[in-house]
């Protein structure tokens, strides 16, 4: 979850969307401005993706990271989360 400079939310979202590991970025209403979906092979890679790249994007004021352990949905999320993860 990303808090961004209010006058630059679309630009910040676009910069984040272009980062390695970021699969999509959503503009949202509520306590934060954007939700960025980051997909990595190992949890250890989150440091590089978030602290190393996302937090350094100009206009990012703060982030909060949530890690998904299990997906519950009628949609085929298992196939979505496994894209690019073939062994």
C-alpha positions in Angstrom: 0.0 0.0 0.0 1.4 3.4 -1.0 0.8 6.9 0.2 1.8 9.3 -2.6 2.1 13.0 -3.1 -1.5 14.0 -3.9 -0.6 16.2 -6.9 1.3 13.3 -8.5 -0.7 10.2 -7.9 -1.0 9.2 -11.6 2.7 9.8 -12.3 3.8 7.9 -9.2 1.5 5.0 -10.1 3.0 4.9 -13.6 6.6 4.9 -12.3 5.8 2.2 -9.8 4.1 0.1 -12.6 7.3 0.2 -14.6 9.4 -1.3 -11.8 10.8 -4.8 -11.9 8.6 -7.2 -9.9 5.5 -4.9 -9.9 2.7 -6.7 -11.8 -0.1 -4.0 -11.4 -0.9 -0.8 -9.5 -4.4 0.3 -8.5 -5.5 3.8 -7.5 -7.8 3.4 -4.5 -9.9 5.4 -2.1 -9.2 5.2 1.6 -6.2 5.6 3.9 -3.7 5.0 1.1 -3.5 6.2 -2.5 -2.2 3.2 -4.4 -2.0 -0.5 -4.1 0.9 -2.1 -5.9 1.0 -5.9 -6.4 4.6 -7.1 -6.2 5.4 -10.6 -7.2 8.8 -12.2 -6.3 10.2 -15.7 -6.3 11.4 -15.5 -2.7 10.3 -13.4 0.3 13.9 -12.2 0.6 13.4 -10.5 -2.8 10.8 -8.2 -1.3 13.6 -6.1 0.2 15.0 -5.2 -3.2 11.6 -4.7 -4.8 10.2 -2.5 -2.1 13.0 -0.9 -0.1 15.4 -0.9 -3.0 13.1 0.3 -5.8 9.5 1.2 -4.9 10.3 3.3 -1.8 12.8 5.3 -3.9 10.2 6.4 -6.5 9.8 10.2 -6.4 6.4 11.1 -4.9 6.2 8.0 -2.7 5.7 9.3 0.9 5.2 6.0 2.8 4.4 2.3 2.2 2.9 -0.5 4.1 3.6 -4.1 3.0 1.2 -7.0 3.4 2.2 -10.5 2.4 -0.4 -12.9 1.1 -0.2 -16.4 2.5 -3.4 -17.9 1.0 -5.9 -16.8 -1.6 -9.6 -17.4 -1.3 -11.6 -16.8 -4.4 -14.0 -18.2 -6.9 -11.6 -17.1 -9.6 -8.5 -19.1 -10.6 -6.0 -17.1 -8.5 -3.7 -20.0 -8.1 -2.9 -19.9 -11.8 -2.5 -16.1 -11.6 -0.1 -16.2 -8.7 2.0 -18.9 -10.3 2.6 -17.1 -13.6 6.3 -17.0 -14.4 7.1 -19.3 -11.4 7.6 -22.5 -13.5 10.4 -24.6 -12.2 
